[in-house]
Amino acid sequence: MSARLDLDRREFMKLTAAAGASLAMPMSATTVGTSKTVGIQVGAVSFVDEGTEKVLDTLQQRGGVNTLFLAVFTYGRGIAGRQIPGQPLPDHGKQEYDLNFHGGNFATPHPQYYKNTVLKNLRAPDHGNLDILAEVLPAAKKRGMRVICWLEDVFRTDLPGIEKVQERDLYGRNAETLCVNNPDYRNFLTGLVEDYARSYEIDGIMWGSERQGALCDSIGATHDVPPVDPGRVTCFCEFCQKKAKERGVNVDRAREGFLELEKYVRSARSGKRPVDGYYVQFWRLLLRYPELAAWEMLWTDSLRETYAAIYQTVKSAKPTVPVGWHIWHNNSFNPIYRAEQDLQELSKYSDFIKVVMYNNCGGERLALYADNIGTTLYGDLSKQGLLDFNNAVMGLREGTYQEIPHTGLSPDYVYRETRRALEGVAGTKTLIWPGIDIDIPTEPNNSKCTPQSVKAAVQAAFKAGAPGVILSRKYSEMRLADLSGAGDAIREL
């Protein structure tokens, strides 16, 4: 398949008509499922630095954007704030780093929605009294642009009451992450989305949680650097233990299994090969302690229940507001995590799903995944052998371990992942909006986006049949020429 991924005439004509209607037609919550979506993730700081009208002009003219995924709640720099300190500043916005970034709720919290949670008064102090929804919504509506609230499961450790909702690790210590089985956290999330749905004329809500269960975290089945310490995996709090017992899972056996798994991982990372090899020894532990897999599924089911609770809350408050999820990039690398992302199951409480398909940074991340899992479960394989196996089971055709950090992943990766996701929701109402990489930071000598690479990725998603795309991670780290690459793909359609 060529890099251009040429469309045949019939596909071209259909997409031209749909994209043209999408870009020209005023949109509301009722049209989100019937028009091509060209979304972009953007945070409050961009509107503060550049001016609301100027940002909207740029997004429409350069990127062909008709939908804003506005970062309204996060304490992370991945979707809010300026460029990450140390990375090259883009050619727009204030030319300095926001070293005092704090985060929180960038809209106005209404107290009546937070009565049943210890998490209160979480308004972001970064921009004074600015309510980013109140600022952006009217301007966007005048242009026929939709505004979808974009919320992230990332918190600070210094917030009042945060210790009461944090997960507990294998040894009972507080973690930085929050437990979705803790009723205080669940009540906060449902209160937050009800606040947005009732208080503002928004066009949707998207929530993302880039986490996984204790089994996958223990063995380093992720591209995170460094991988999670096997003694710090979560969650073993009182609420998770209670839920496990209700499901018939022996908590003591589970803890014993994870302690044995911790020994296995620490020994493997020190280079001590088990007598029968890394893979066999892992399965020996899993067969001896099936509670390991049960605990992983307990975490996954708890996240799904959180999705469902958010979905039902929003629909009860305002049925016309679409609700969807951001699915972590680990979905492209870790077969166990992918198995947990059952799109048919998720479709029961999803109007749309953003599946991350960041091809440029994906090469670096896939190599990091191989580095992490290659010291534990797949320690018997060479890095290239590991990637050959992974590409086969994940349905990918990509370059070598040595090449991919410097080349990124191909447009074919975007095409294949889009097709797979669309087939995963076949027969449901759920839309798939691939997340497309524009200038997500990579190491200095690794692959960088170009207008041509962005254009090819967007074309690949639409050729595969996607009803829309979401340009990611955040406008404040994108170079304007690369944003124009996405717009060129849209205009050619």
Phi, psi and omega in degrees: 000131182284163181295333183283340180048057185303140177272144173283169189299318182295315178299318182300314182294319180296315182290325177301313180297315183292315182293321179298315178297321182298317184283335185266335191272131172302141187238154177217182180301331184283345181256001184299331182268359188239001182228156176297131179257125172243095186258161174215140176273129185212141181253171184299324187299329180294320178290326177292315185286322189250345184095138186299310183295322180294317179298314181296321175302312183298315182295319180289313187286319183273317187258353184064029187285136173236359182219126177263127169260092191273120182289101184256340177214116173187154168249013182255155180271356182293329181236355181227168181078175177283191178305145178299130181308134181099339177269151181300134178290144178285177185267038175200166181079177180293133186271058175202158180275146176267080185293343180261021179306137180240303181090178183134215179267113183274002172253193182261115176289135177254115193306331185296343182267000185235029183288331188253034179212151177280348181272101183230160174053050182262030179294135180291130180272000190300325186235036178065229182267010181299128171256106188294329176292315179297328180285314190271324186306308183298319181294320179293316182300321180299333182265001183075024179262141177272154177234116178249127179289131184243113185242144184231145182274060181226127186229162173270162179265357184253019181277145179301128177080001187296329182296339181282345182240002180287150174295163175243139182274187185302332181256013176085007180278150177293139174256171178282336182277159182257150185269123181288348175270353177282120184300330178295320179287316178302317179294326177296313182297316180291325176294320181297312182288328175294321177302310180297317184293320183274331189268344185222152177272068183272167182248014177156169178222132174234130179240143179228139177226103183270070181218167177213178185281178188292328181295308181296320179295321181302317185270005177072035182277065184198164176266004180295146177233123352283166175293162183297139173297128184296346175270354182251013182290157186225163008235143180233032180287175182299326182287321178291321178296319179297317180294321178299315180299320178296332179271000179083019179267129180283111185295318181296319178294321178298313180297318179299319178297317180291329175294321176292322178295323177300316178299315179302312183293315181297319178294317180297318181290341176272000177089014180267103183284130175299157183307317182260011178094165184292315184293314180296318181294324176299313181293330176298318178293318183294323179288325179287326182233077177298346176298337177299311179291323179297323180289324176298316182288330175300316179296315181297316178297324179294322176294319178298320178296327177292317174306310183297321180294318177297314181301310182294324178297313181295315182295327177290325181283317182204095188303336183279353183276116178291149181228137179204184191225150172264121181259120185308148181298339177304339177300336179272348188244315189263109181299328180292314178298319178299320179301328180284338180270069182282102187294329176297318178295313182296331183297341180295337181220044180217123171277329177209159175223126171271111176262120183293126178225051184287095189284323183294305178284349182296329178294313177299317182291321179295321177295322178293321175301315179298321178298318183288304184287340179286353175259357181233261187306318184251031180296343179281347184257154168289163179299322179290321177298322178297314181292324177299316177297313184296316179300322180294312184283338181262358176074036182243158175227092185234179185287190183279166177304321181288329186276317196299329176298332185265340180254340190073182175268160190274166170302331178299325175300315179297316179301310183295317180293324177294314179300316181299315181294320178297320177293329179295332180252012182305136180085003179245175178274353191286131176271146174251121176244100180300138173274121186252133183284123167231101173064031170295130188302139171230169179299153188309321184266007182261175188305140176237148178294152170228163176304323182291321181290323177294315179301315181296322180293317179295317178300320181297319180297316181287325177298325179287346177109011181298139176278004179174174176221160174235115180284127195223164004272322181205143181304326186290355174245003183270140171277143188297322180296324180287325172298321178296332176301320175295316180298323178298319178296318180295315182294324178292332176288000000 
